[in-house]
Amino acid sequence: MVVLAFAEGASIQLVPDGTLLIHIALILLMIFILNRTFFRPINRVIESREKNKGGRFGEAEAILNQVAEKNARFEQTMREARSAGYQLIEAERTAAMTERQAQVEAVKTEVEQTAAVEKDAIVRQAEQARQEIAAEARVLAQKISSNILK
């Protein structure tokens, strides 16, 4: 009869009636039976697999935690070592700068002393040259005056 209804092309109207309750009851019964016979055993197998995997997964997670902790300690140690290295470099640089400044001051003092000694020598040489020129000028003046008077 249903086949005839489709064959005739008549429109199907869905009207809720008593068969709807039977279908709902059959679906609930099917869910209950499938849970008892099919889904519970599969869920047990899945849970046991998770437990077995969980043990190894727990070990792996513990190892990963140890690795992360050791990595964090390594990073902290590296930061401390870098900091100590930078402080050592800074101390060495400061000592080198102080030593360089002392050397520059020593050279500056030495140059000033040498310049003063040389300046005194130049003044003495200039005075000596003046005296020699004055003496030569007198000698030349006497020669010139004797040549003129002759």
PyMOL commands that set and color helices and strands:
alter all, ss='L'
color gray80, all
select helices_A, chain A and resi 2-8+18-149
alter helices_A, ss='H'
color red, helices_A
deselect
rebuild
show_as cartoon
